[in-house]
Amino acid sequence: MRLEEFLAKAYQDELLDALRAERAAEGVPYPHVRALLLEVAKRERAHAEAIAEALRARSLPLPPSPKAEEIPPEALLRLLSEEGFDRAHYLESTFPDPALEALFTRIGREEALNQEAVRKAVVLMGGSL
């Protein structure tokens, strides 16, 4: 996969994860669980913005933003598994540009925080799933 394609896909994936976390938070009746999911969404949006900056720095176009789909509470399990996949993907990828390498290493580490937050939300919502 070319760098342009990787960055475009990563940008869209991070935005989609932010939308999923926001949608899931909307349907959660417990403030402490909602706060966990909104923190995930905030980090995902920050990741998307950092990737957008990397695209702009290389004079590459931003891909279209994904559409928010309806996210039922059980989709938290999907988000949890995707956070683990994202983390591994970012940490295993290598880039010729040291700035990109640092960016994706940081994002990969932060995905672990997201995975843990979503895991907690799933556990706390366990009776409602």
C-alpha positions in Angstrom: 0.0 0.0 0.0 1.3 3.4 -1.0 1.9 6.0 1.7 -0.9 8.2 0.3 -3.4 5.3 0.5 -2.2 4.3 4.0 -2.7 7.9 5.3 -6.1 8.3 3.6 -7.3 5.0 5.1 -6.0 5.8 8.5 -7.7 9.2 8.5 -11.0 7.6 7.5 -10.7 4.8 10.1 -9.9 7.2 12.9 -12.9 9.4 12.0 -15.1 6.4 11.8 -14.0 5.2 15.2 -14.7 8.6 16.6 -18.2 8.6 15.1 -18.8 5.1 16.4 -17.7 6.0 19.9 -19.9 9.2 19.9 -22.9 7.3 18.6 -22.4 4.6 21.2 -22.1 7.2 23.9 -25.4 8.8 22.9 -27.2 5.6 23.7 -25.6 4.9 27.1 -27.7 5.9 30.1 -24.8 5.8 32.5 -22.7 9.1 32.7 -19.5 7.3 33.7 -19.7 4.9 30.8 -20.7 7.8 28.4 -17.6 9.7 29.6 -15.3 6.8 28.8 -16.7 6.6 25.3 -16.5 10.3 24.7 -12.9 10.3 25.8 -12.3 7.6 23.2 -14.0 9.7 20.6 -11.9 12.7 21.6 -8.6 10.8 21.1 -9.8 9.3 17.8 -10.7 12.8 16.5 -7.2 14.0 17.6 -5.7 11.1 15.7 -7.7 12.0 12.6 -6.6 15.6 12.9 -2.9 14.6 13.3 -3.2 12.4 10.2 -4.9 15.2 8.3 -2.0 17.4 9.1 0.4 14.7 7.8 -1.6 14.6 4.6 -1.6 18.4 4.3 2.1 18.6 4.9 2.6 16.3 1.9 0.1 18.3 -0.2 -2.2 15.3 -0.3 -5.9 15.7 -0.4 -8.1 14.8 2.5 -10.3 11.8 1.7 -14.1 12.2 2.3 -15.3 11.9 5.8 -17.2 8.7 6.6 -20.9 8.8 7.4 -22.1 8.0 10.9 -24.1 4.9 11.0 -26.5 3.8 13.7 -24.5 2.1 16.4 -26.4 -0.2 18.7 -24.9 -0.9 22.2 -23.5 -4.3 21.1 -21.3 -2.5 18.6 -19.1 -1.6 21.5 -17.7 -5.1 21.1 -16.8 -4.4 17.5 -15.2 -1.1 18.5 -13.2 -3.0 21.1 -11.9 -5.5 18.6 -11.1 -2.8 16.1 -9.1 -0.7 18.6 -6.9 -3.8 19.2 -6.5 -4.2 15.4 -5.7 -0.5 14.9 -3.1 -0.6 17.7 -1.3 -3.6 16.2 -1.5 -2.1 12.7 0.0 1.2 13.7 2.7 -0.3 15.9 3.8 -2.8 13.2 3.9 -0.4 10.3 7.1 1.3 9.3 7.6 4.6 7.6 10.6 6.1 5.8 9.7 9.5 7.4 10.8 9.7 11.1 7.9 12.2 11.8 5.3 9.7 10.5 7.0 6.9 12.4 6.7 8.9 15.6 3.1 9.9 14.9 1.9 6.3 14.3 3.9 4.9 17.2 2.1 7.5 19.4 -1.3 6.7 17.9 -0.7 3.0 18.3 0.1 3.5 22.0 -3.0 5.7 22.5 -5.1 3.0 20.8 -4.3 0.9 23.9 -5.9 3.6 26.0 -9.0 3.5 23.8 -9.1 -0.3 23.9 -9.0 -0.3 27.7 -11.7 2.4 27.9 -14.0 0.5 25.5 -13.3 -2.7 27.4 -14.4 -1.0 30.6 -17.5 0.3 28.9 -18.4 -3.1 27.6 -17.9 -4.6 31.1 -20.0 -1.9 32.7 -22.7 -2.3 30.1 -22.5 -6.1 30.2 -26.0 -6.5 31.7 -27.4 -4.2 29.0 -25.8 -5.7 25.9 
